Amino acid sequence: MLNTTVLYSSHNHDMFDLTSSHKISSENDYETSLMDYGEADPEGSEDQDPNPRPKKKGFHRHTQLQIQEMEAFFKQCPHPDDKQRKELSHELGLEPLQVKFWFQNKRTQIKAQHERHENAILKAENEKLRAENIRYKEALSNATCPNCGGPATIGEMSFDEQHLRIENARLREEIDRLSGIVGKYIGKPVTSYSNLSSHNNNNNNNHFLDLGVGNYGAQSSTGMVGEIYGGSSSDLFRSLPVPADADKPMIVELAVAAMEELTRLAQATHPLWVPNDYLTEILNEKEYLRTFPRGIGPKPLGLRSEASRESAVVIMNHTNLVEILMDVNQWSNVFCGIVSRALTHEVLSTGVAGNYNGALQVMSAEFQVPSPLVPTRENYFVRYCKKHQDGTWVIVDVSLDNLRPSIVSRSRRRPSGCVIQELPNGYSKVIWIEHVEVDDRVVHSIYKPLVDSGIAFGAKRWVATLDRQCERLASSMASNISAGDLSVITSPEGRKSMLNLAERMVMSFCTGVGASTSHAWTTLSATGCDDVRVMTRKSMDDPGRPPGIVLSAATSFWLSVPPKTVFDFLRDENSRREWDILSNGGQVQEMAHIANGHDPGNCVSLLRVNSVNSNQSNMLILQECCTDSSGSYVVYAPVDIVAMNVVLSGGDPDYVALLPSGFAILPDGPGLNNGGGIVDVGSGGSLLTVAFQILVDSAPTAKLSLASVATVNSLIKCTVERIKAALISHNT
């Protein structure tokens, strides 16, 4: 049985300025019919006769003053000794035995009240579990096996078994792909392993529920829940070749030619670059081929060209920008919404004069859109950095597909990168160019307009992300923070720790929500674009994650509401109880706040959910909201109260366990030109991705039951329905 309460902190400690001042009362008004008399309750008597004989008893009702004095003494000492009872009886004009009996009755009453309270909680929990079991039985009674049509039987899956099945599925997919390539050249079809396997499988009974399969990523076709492959997300890149010594002169020559091409493209105007309807510049392909006839060779069959240019002034000096772009870890962190994983294979040159001038490195990267419905783009390329005589820095990428001829590439980078010009007061002007050739025919239809327009992977998204991240970094270094708002964190150490924790949370969310080939999404149904996809991950020895089996679930769908409206609704703490099921309708209060830029939507917040049930402790939620012209995110994670006290005091945030969930909000296309004025991106509908991460078992070796998957599936679908209903209601 999945216990969703593991999402939230169960600590009930008080926290200065953060925890609620309301306490759960464990006492009701006293029953005067018991406490006003001095005879002991037989069940609580300390000096009982084992064989009591019935006799007529006389009672003496205590005065209100006597009761008040004994109540006050009981709060200080519920078990007075003989000396204390004598002193108290003397002060109150009672016999010591009367005082003794009163305290015995009082203790018995408190015990009975506690037992009634615990019984009520257990009864409510029992009813909840009973209702869940009934719901699961009803769901299972309606489940059928897609192969035989009979009732589905549910097995439990070990983590190792999942891994083997997923690996087999990946190998079959690779064999199918290679078989198709070979078949084109030998002129006849090649029988693939998966065809033989599926034929054999049809003759066997399937004892696992067939959950369906998606179209891309490392999809699981075995009916098992897929998983994130263990180890670093860059491990799968390590099989790519390290350049041989004989290839290095060719790599240098290619990098120099790419540097010259990118520099000329940055300076060029019409007719090489032409404006389009969504306020950016796209490359005139015919003019490009005439201007650069050589390049890296002709465009492969099946690939389409996609090239765009965007410029902006950002609040960061050129030295720091160059360092971010040339350090693979900083680069992938800053652009975590675009770069799902990256690796430097070999540094051919570190540069001269103590900087990156002349630096040359061979890299690989995977680029994504935050949705499992859009396949990622993998590239193997060389990155070259050069400082020109006029003081501008140019950083260029160009693919090295000719060094891995056995791999059929679905994407390659023509000279792409940026030109950085130094400006006064720590600012820089950045001109960004993205030029790729890609096969994106398997993109889902609802994301097709966004991808085809070039917005999903184009220069506009890179520049918008860079501008927002530069503002975030500048705000983290700000020292003149006003203390007028009590929720604003003014401590520099506390701000830095909280921002670092939020950055790790957002990175974890972004790298786990896309269609990366390091993921193994399993589709729970196959009825539409809003199908829920799930995968598992085994978390061990990671101080930043709770240990155990983590189940991730994600779904993407279209909304007829503008992206800004969706973003404002999801980030607003006052509307959270309209969609957050696990907050149980509690009122949400912002306890701490850090602004991340000029847009009020860019901020990090610490929220407290005040439970409507006095028997439940309040919850703390760390949330980061970020938005720019290319899209928006609302990412959150329940956090431990004690751990957040440490973070707000400037402590190390790396040891705070997080399981981030949240939303990625994108425009559904490039907008429209209504004859007269241009409508900017995001004026139409929205593409919303909802993703949850839930710890289903704290033991990494535990088995995953279908009941856990069914609960998470129900949770995410119910959340989606609440969001749709609320947004429709707000916009009518």
Summary of the structure (lengths in Angstrom):
residues: 732
radius of gyration: 32.4
end to end distance: 39.9
largest distance: 116.5
contacts: 2259
relative contact order: 0.12
helix: 38%
strand: 23%
